[in-house]
Structure formats: structure tokens, C-alpha cells
């Protein structure tokens, strides 16, 4: 399909092509060389206060943090294999912030004091 701009430089896209309802508001974003159309309110990053939601996970009520675009937490969507790979990657990361535990603190005598 080829679109031609009108005399004002505007493009008109048929609603059925964009798969949106008539008179719906649409957000337009540029991602590299691509123009992305999203229903208004669905794109962009959520503000921090809207990323925390109540939900149920494994039969328990939880407060969970959604991803930047409202996606569910990774622990709900990752396969067991993906979760294991992500956990291994996280363990391999260097932990430079904060002090490390001195070896003498790990001795049995010190643990029970």
C-alpha cells in the first residue's frame, strides 16, 4: 500500500488497516525508521505509581510490579528454562555495591552469637 500526503502534509490511514475503532485516539511514536501507532493510553512507559498492582500469584494475594509498559512480571511469563538462564546470569553479575561479609562472620561460633 502506498499512502499519499494531502495538501497539509497529513497522511490518512484507513481504520481497518490500523485495526482501531472509528474515532479512537491513537498515539504515534517513531522507533528508528518505523512509525508505530498504538491505542491512546496503551503505549509509553507507565508512571511508577501505576506499575504497582494487586494480584494473585499461585493462590496468594500479592503486590506486584509491572514492567515499564504494563507487561506482567517476568516470573509469571518466563518458562522454567528462561527463568533458570536469567537467574544464572544474575548470579554471574559482579556485586560491587555494598561491603562483603568477612570470612570470620561465617564461622559457626560467630553465627550463633
C-alpha positions in Angstrom: 0.0 0.0 0.0 1.2 3.5 -0.8 0.0 6.5 1.2 0.0 10.0 -0.3 0.1 13.1 1.9 -2.6 15.6 1.4 -2.1 19.4 0.8 -1.5 19.9 4.5 1.2 17.1 4.7 -1.1 14.8 6.6 -1.5 11.0 6.0 -4.8 9.3 6.2 -4.8 5.7 7.2 -8.0 3.6 6.8 -9.2 2.4 10.3 -9.5 -1.2 9.2 -5.8 -1.2 8.2 -4.8 0.2 11.5 -7.2 -2.2 13.3 -8.7 0.5 15.5 -12.3 1.5 16.1 -13.7 4.6 14.4 -12.9 7.8 16.3 -10.4 6.1 18.5 -7.4 8.1 19.7 -4.1 6.8 18.6 -0.6 7.6 19.9 2.1 7.9 17.2 5.7 7.2 18.1 8.8 7.0 16.0 11.1 4.0 16.7 14.1 4.3 14.4 12.9 4.2 10.8 9.4 2.9 11.8 6.3 4.8 12.8 4.3 3.0 15.5 0.6 3.5 16.1 -0.8 2.4 19.4 -4.3 3.0 21.0 -4.0 6.0 23.3 -3.0 5.2 26.8 -1.6 1.8 25.9 1.9 2.8 24.9 4.8 4.6 26.5 6.1 3.9 30.0 3.7 3.8 32.9 4.4 6.2 35.8 5.9 4.4 38.8 2.8 4.7 40.9 0.7 2.8 38.2 3.2 0.0 37.9 2.3 -1.5 41.4 -0.9 -3.5 41.3 -2.6 -6.1 43.5 -2.9 -9.5 42.0 -2.9 -13.2 42.8 0.1 -15.5 42.2 -0.1 -19.2 43.0 -3.3 -18.7 45.0 -1.9 -15.9 47.2 -2.6 -12.2 47.1 0.5 -10.3 46.1 1.5 -6.7 45.3 3.4 -7.0 42.0 5.4 -4.5 40.0 4.5 -4.4 36.3 7.1 -3.7 33.6 7.6 -0.3 32.1 4.8 -0.8 29.5 2.4 -2.7 31.8 3.6 -6.1 31.0 3.3 -8.8 33.7 6.3 -9.6 35.9 8.9 -12.0 34.4 8.3 -14.7 37.0 4.7 -15.1 35.6 5.7 -15.3 31.9 9.1 -17.0 31.7 9.4 -20.7 31.1 11.4 -22.7 33.7 14.4 -22.8 31.3 14.2 -19.0 30.7 13.9 -18.4 34.4 16.9 -20.6 35.2 19.0 -18.8 32.5 18.1 -15.4 33.9 18.9 -16.5 37.4 22.3 -17.8 36.3 23.0 -14.5 34.5 22.0 -12.6 37.6 24.3 -14.7 39.9 27.3 -14.2 37.5 26.9 -10.4 37.6 29.6 -8.7 39.8 28.3 -7.3 43.0 30.4 -4.3 43.7 28.0 -2.2 45.7 28.0 -2.7 49.4 30.5 -4.4 51.7 31.1 -8.1 51.5 30.7 -10.4 54.5 34.1 -11.1 56.2 35.0 -14.8 56.3 35.2 -14.8 60.1 31.5 -13.9 60.2 30.7 -17.2 58.5 32.2 -19.3 61.2 29.8 -21.4 63.3 30.8 -19.8 66.5 30.0 -16.3 65.1 26.7 -17.2 63.6 25.1 -18.2 66.9 26.3 -15.2 69.0 
